[in-house]
Amino acid sequence: MARKYFGTDGIRGRANGAITAELALKVGMAAGLVFQRGDYRHRVIIGKDTRLSGYMIENALVAGFTAVGMDVLQTGPLPTPAVAMLTRSMRCDLGVMISASHNPYDDNGIKFFGPDGFKLSDEIEDQIEKLVDADLAKRLAKPDALGRAKRIDGAHDRYVEFAKRTLPRNLSFEGLRVVLDCANGAAYRVAPEALWELGAEVFPIGVDPDGFNINRDCGSTAPEALCAKVREMRADIGIALDGDADRVSIADEKGHIVDGDQIMALIAESFKEDGKLAKPAVVGTVMSNLGLERHLISNGLELIRTQVGDRYVLEAMRDDGYNVGGEQSGHIILSDYTTTGDGFVAALQVLAVVKKSGKPVSEACHRFEPLPQILKNVRYTSGKPLEDAKVKTAIASAEKKLNGQGRLVIRPSGTEPVIRVMGEGEDRELVEAAVDHVVEALTAAAA
């Protein structure tokens, strides 16, 4: 059954559109009730990115949680993985991150983490969803049992120390010139500070949030500014995080982008050399390049594919004991350290390999030649274009064109009204023709 509020990554939508103060209030009450599981003072920690609407949503959530008797700890702007880490570290019953990740400022969202620091299961999200629309008047806390809320100091410092501890104790990045783009988002304070403490010469950009400029022409989804700055400063490497810092893009010293597939290959091989790879495999998604799969096989490793979404990658990792996984988009999950994607921790592992190897990033991070891969997005306003008969015919025709020489992955985004069409194969022109054929049909159906 289709869900009303939760998508693939929490609740997300346009601020004061799908995401209102009223909804956040109800979500806070519902989640608070679901996570009250004993006779003690329960508490929730709330972090956020730098969107203007974060103030509205945070205050509404606080009202909801305190109304059902939960105490609230507020951190202010902090990366999503930091909230996950602190939820577990501070023995909270629930963690909440207010963010729409890589989306524009006018979107926002609410992500949850359980007391173990992991994202919630579908079953628990369903429980919350049912309560959101229920009459909770009789389940509110009595006047003497209302929750308290306070802002906490030191959360930023705790995350900085946590990130640094994922590296060998004596490792220094002294001598490395690093351009760091924080997307005017959640990591604008912690990431530059951590890199400086590790000895790098840091050139920060995207560290002046104003509530409106998160992800705007910056960050991992718009890395052109990063690449230009790397070339301008003659830096050794560029690191771009997204709005909530759970994904990363790397730029080499020439200003060329290194995607998540290359990063996963680099980290997995490094872990294997150091005896830290739990199993001879990496968990990726259907979007990961076939070049990655072939490269891993040639190195005695396997690529385990899941559907798109870091929660599905993590689910496979937890079920079968893998410790390196992620997505081509730069969501990298290193389960020895984190319970969710952490773009900054992944970037530190890349820097460690670069420092250890002594090679330029263009060599150290180029692990394989990717096959030609075309990805195009079709935005729609309503309906279900993928169910259109002409679209189905176009997809069948495109697959016939590829004739076993490539593959198509067509899927709706879980976070925005967009259908993603990806084609991959040896023959770029053939792949592009197949993708364009499908895109044309989708565009007509979405009109």
N, C-alpha and C positions, 0 to 999 in steps of 0.2 A: 504494500500500500504506500502511495506517495506520501511523503511527509510535508507538513505545512511550514515548518520553520527551519529545521536542520538540513544542511546540505552535506557535501563531502568534507567540509572543514568548518564545522560549527554553524553558527547562524550568521548570514551575511546579506547585506543589501544597502540600498541608498539611505543615507541618514535623513531622518524625518520623512522617509518614504516607507520602505519595508522595515527599517530599524527606527523605532520611535522610543521616547522615554517611557511611554506606557508599556510597550513590549518588554523593554529592559527590566522594568519594575517587576512585571509578572514572571519573567525568566529568572530573576534573582530569587523571588519567593519560591518558585517551583524547584529550582536546583537546590536551594537551601533545604527544602523539605526532604528531597530525595537523599541528600547526603547527611541528614541527621540520623545517626545510627548508634546512639548510646546515650547514657545519662551523664553528659559532661558538656562543658562549654565548647561548642563547635566553632571553627574559624575558617575563613576563606581568604586567600590572598588575591589581590586584583592588580594586574599591570596593564599598561596600555602603550600604544604608539603615540604619535604626535598630531593626529588629526584633530581638528577643531571640535568635531562631534564627540570626541572622547570624554570631554567634560560632562556633557549631558548624559551619556550612557553610563559613565562611572557613577555619577551621583544617583541615577535611577537604580542601578544594580545595588549600590550600598543601601538604599532605602528598602529594596526588596529583601536583601539578606538579613538586615537588622530586624525587619518586621517579623521574620519567622524565628528570630532568636540566635542568629549567627553573628559572631564577631568578625570584623572586616579589617584586614591589613592592606593598606594602599601603598604601592611602590612608586607611582609616577611612571614616566616613560622608561621602558625596559624591554629587551628582546623577548620574544615568545619563549625561546628555550630557557631563558633565565627564570621566567615565571614557572615553567615546568620543574626546573631544578629546585627552586625555592619552595614550591609546594611540598616536595618530598623532604627537603632539608629542614624546613621549619615545622614539619609534622602537621601541616594543614589538612583539613578534610577535603578541600577543594581548591583548585587554582583557576583563575579566569584571566584571559588575555583579551583586551579590547583592541581589535585590529582587523583590517581587511587586507593585510599582507601587502601584495604588490599592486592592489587596485588604486585608483585615483582617490584624492582626499575626500570626495563627497560620498564615497562608500565607507561603511564600517561594519564591524562584526563582533561576535562574542564566541570565543573558543574556551573550552573547558578541559581541565586536567584533573584526574582523580588523585587520591592521596599518594599513589605510587609514582606520580609524575607523568603518567601516560594519558593520551587522549581517551575520551570515554568510548565505551562500546556502543553499538547501535541500540542495544537493548536499554541501556541507561538513558541514552538520548531520547528514546521513545517514551520512557517514564516521565522525563522532564517535559516533553512536548505535550503529553496528555494533561499534565497539571497546569500548563500555561493557560489553557482555556477553561479550566475548572473554577468553580467557586471556592476560594480558599479562605473565606472570611472566618470560618470556624476553626481554621488551623493556624491562625496567626498567634504569635507569642503573647502571653499575658504581659501586662505593663511592667511587672518586675522581672521579666525574662527577655526583654528586648535586647538586641545585640548592640555592641559598641563599635565604633569605627575610628581608626587612627592611621595617620601616615607614618611609615617606618623609615628610619635612617639606616644606611649601610647596605641596602640591597644592591646598589651598583657595585660597591666594593666587593661584596661577596661573589658576584658574578665574574668580576675581573679576576679574582683569585682562582675561582673555579676553572675559568678558561685557561689560565696560565698553567694550572696543575695537570692539564691534559698533555703537556710536553715534558720531555726529560728535564730533570731539575736544573742541570747546568747549561742547557741550551740557550744561546743568546743569538738574537737577530742583528747584532751589531754589524754595521757595514752594509746592510740591506736598505735600499731606498724604496719605500712603499707608498704608493698612492692609495688612499682608502676613501671610498665613496659610501657614505652611510645613508643615502637616499633621503636625507632630511627626516629620518625616521627614528625608530626606537633605540638604535645602537649609537646614536650621535655622540653620546658621552663615553660609554664604556669601551667601545672598540678602539678609538684612538688612544685612550689612556692605557689599555692593556698592551697594545703594540709598542708604545713608547717605553713602558716598563720592561718590555722584553728586549729593548735595545735598538729597535729599528728607528730609522729616520723616517718620520711619518709626514705625508702631505695630505691632510684631510680635505675632502670636499663633501658637499651634501650634509653639512653639520650645522646648518642654520635654519631649523624648522620654524615655520610661522603659522602652522595649523592648516595651511593650504598647499604647501609645496612638496609634501611627501610623495616620493616616486615621480615627481614631475621633471622630465628630462634628466633623470639621474637614477642611480641605483642599478640593481642587477638586471632589470627589465629594460633599461635604456642606457646601455654601457658606453655610448659614444663619448660622453663627457669624460669618463674614466680613461678610455683609450687615448683621447687627445691629451689629457693631463699627464699620462705616463710618458708619452712622446715628448711633451714640453719639458718635463722635469728630468728626462733621461733616467727614469726610475727603473728599478730591477723588476718590479711587479706591480700590478694593480689589483685591488680587491674591491668588488662592489657587492654590497648587501642589499636586500630589499627592505621594504618599510618596517617589517617586524623582525628582520635579521634571521629568518629561518632558512633562507636560501642565499647562494653566493654565485657570482661570476668572477672569473680570474682573467686578467689581461697579461700577456707576456711583455717582455721589454720592448717589443716592436709595436705594441698596441693592438695585438690580435687576441681575440677572445678564446678562452679555454672553457669548454662547456662541462656540464656535470658528468657526462660519460667519461671524459678524459680524467676528471678529478677522481671519480670512483676507481678507475683503472690504476691511477698513480697511488692512491692510498692503499688499495688492496694489495698491490705488489710490494709496497713498503712494509705493510703489516706482515705479509708472507715472509719477507726477508728477515724481519725481526722476530719471527715466531709468534706473532700476535693475532694472526688470522684464525678465527675460531674454526672455520670450515673452508674447504677450497672452493669458495663460491662468493658471488656478489649478487645482491638482490636489486634488480632494476624494474622497469615497467615496460609495457608494450611499446613505449616511445623511444626506448634506448636504441641507439644505432646498431645495426647488424655488425658494423666494424668493431664495436666493443665486444660483442659476443665472440666473434672470430678471434680477436686478440686474447681474450681471457682463456679461450680453449687452447690456444697455442702456448699459453703459460701454465697449463694444467689446472685452470680454474673454470668454473661454470657460471653462466648468467641465468639466474632464476627470475622469470618475468611475472609481474603482477599487473592488475589493472592500474590505471593512472590514479595517483593520490598517495601522498606519503604515509597515510594511515594504513594503506594496504601493503606497502613496502614493509612498514614496521611490523604489521601483523605476521607476515611471512617470516621476518627475522626472528620474532619472538617464538613463533611456533616451532621453528626448526633450528634455532641456535646460531644464526648467522650474525656477524657483527659489523659488516660493511654493506650499506645499501643506499639507495637514493634514486633521484630522478635526473633526467637530462637537463631539466630546468635549473638545477643547482640545489635542490633539497637533498642534502647529504646527511645520512643518519649513521652515526658511529656509536653503537649501543654500549660499547665499553665505557663511554663517557656520558651519553645523553639519552633521554627517553623520547626525543622528537628531533626533527631536523634542526641543525644549528649551523648556519652559514659561517659564523665567525670561527667556531671550533674547527670546521672543515678547512677554512683558510689557513689556520695555524698549522694543521697537518701538512698542507701543501708547502708552506714556508719552511717547515722542518726538513722536508725532503729536498727542497731547493738548497737550503743551507748545507745539508749533509753531503749532497752530491757535488756541490761546487759548480754545477752546470747552469747556464742561463735558463730562464723559465721556458723559453721556446723549445728547448731540448728536453728538459726534465719533465715537462707536462704534456709533451706530444707523444702519446703512447701508441697511437694507431691512426691509420688513414680512415676517416669515416666514409661510408657510402653516401652518395648524393641523397639528400633528404629534403623534401619540400613540405613546409607546414604553412597552411593558410587558414584564416579564421573568417567565419561568416556570422555576422551579428543579426539577431532577429528580435522582434518586439513581442510576438505572441505566437501561440500555436506550437505544433510539433513538426517542424520541417522534415525531420528524418522519417516521418511516417507518410510523407507525400509519395504517391505512386511514381511520379516522374523522377523523384530523387532516388528511389529504390532502383529504378531502371538504369539511371545514370551510374549508380554505384556498381551494379552488375556489369555494365558495359566497361567501366574503368578497370575492374578486376580482370575482365577478359582481355583488355588491351595489354595489361602487364603480363598475362599468360605465364605466371609462375616465375617471372624474372624480377619480381619486386613484391611489395606488400602495401596495402592501404590500411590505415587506422582512422576511423571516423567516429568521433565521440562528442557529445555535448559537454561543455565545461561544467564543473560542479560548483563554480563560484560566480559565474556571470552568464547572461544570455548569449552565448557564443557557441557555435559548433566548430570544432577543430578538425581539419582534414589534413592528414599526414600521409605522404607517399614516400617510398624508399626503394631504391634498386640500383643496379649497376649503370643503367642508361638514364642519365639525367633528363634528357628531352622526353623520353617515354614516360618517366615518372611525372614530370611537370604537366604533360598533356593529360594524364589520367586524373591528376589532382584538379586541374582547371575544369575538366569535364564535370566533376562532382560539384565543385564550387559554383559553377554556372547554374546548375540545377537547384542547388540550395538557395542561391541568391534569388532566383525566380520564385521559389516557394516561400521565401521569407519576406518578399515584397508586400 
